[in-house]
Amino acid sequence: MRIGLHPLWLDSDPHGGIATYWSALIENLGMIDTSNNYVVYYTNAVAAQLGETYRPTRFAARVLKPSSLWLEIPFSLPLDLLRSPVDLLHVQLLAPPICPVPFVQIINDIAWETNPEVFPRSVLLRLKLLVPGSARRARRIITVSEYSKALICERYQIAPEMVVVTPHGVTDGYRPVTDSETLAAVRRRYGLERPFLLHVGKLQARKNLVRLIQAFRRGVVAAGLPHVLALVGPRTWTSEDIFRTIENEQVQDRVMVVGEVPIEDLPALYSAADLFVFPSLAEGFGLPPLEAMSCGTAVISSSSSSLPEVVGGAGIQIDPYDVSAWAEAMVEVLRDESLRASLVQRGRERATLFSNERMTRLTIEGYAAVLAELG
């Protein structure tokens, strides 16, 4: 069978969670699935070139024309599918309004329903208008957590048996970095000579960084601990509240806005941190806590949305709205070496339960179920 893959936004956000999902899936499909042939659809030649770093050589690459993010779903993709059909298409979020082939649809989360305030109005309206209809036409919905599955079924009236859960895994590169020279080099590179707490993710409202900064000041700073808080990730249109909070809390010298870093530096940053903090309000999965645990870093995470599925009993989970509880927990973990060591051990054990191989095999099973129904 011939299966098409349309990893939307892979070119515009090559280091984001969606790109991480697609690169891992495609790489593992190449290693595991010897029965089907695949074609990957890209918006432009630059995106196709980026994809060469993980795309197996036996996977065909197709550059859609016209090459436009706005035109590819309604026009470019269906035109290409008419010229060269596939047996099944796997799309990100949206299928063409008139799709000439059967499709499955990956919906990592529906944050535009649960947290609409973090989306630009034009994007919000588009998602609310188009995603539900596309989901109801899909032969299967693929998502990454039981939390997201429940929301999709409830909000979009999808039967539970039509939704396949394929939890993320971590790539092999996310392992503890113990070489002292490597750790020292990454600290120097990002100005993190002092002990530090780490957050990895976009600087956006959904990540709840305003409350994290407030808790850091009331807890870590007020307790006289030497740590700084390092925020790793790109700025977004909702970043201004974060910078305003840094000024209002007068922690300009204690909160380091590192910005986006190369993926190859992340394992060392995770490993160098004394504590990883992730107070997000809503996540379809929440990959950074899993990466941190895999790198041997103690984790405090939000108790909301899918994060309990990821962190389980391996980390401390706290109500994302409870600033005082976050302040107390950060101080407790930083002061208690035995607690931190226990969290590290439990985290590494927990991380072994998640793998990209398992994610891929579950995806292949979803494909097989649809192809069997199609005859």
Secondary structure, DSSP 4 states (H G I P E B T S, - for coil): -EEEEE-TTTTT-TTSHHHHHHHHHHHHHHHH--S-EEEEEESSHHHHHHHTTTS-TTSEEEE-SS--TTTIIIIIHHHHHHHS--SEEEEES---SS-SS-EEEE----HHHH-GGGS-HHHHHHHHHHHHHHHHH-SEEEES-HHHHHHHHHHHT--GGGEEE------TT-S----HHHHHHHHHHTT--S-EEEEES-BSGGGTHHHHHHHHIIIIITTT---EEEEES-B-TT-HHHHHHHHHTT-TTTEEEEE---GGGHHHHHHH-SEEEE--S--SS-HHHHHHHHTT--EEEE-STTHHHHHGGGSEEE-TT-HHHHHHHHHHHHH-HHHHHHHHHHHHHHHTT--HHHHHHHHHHHHHHHHHHH-
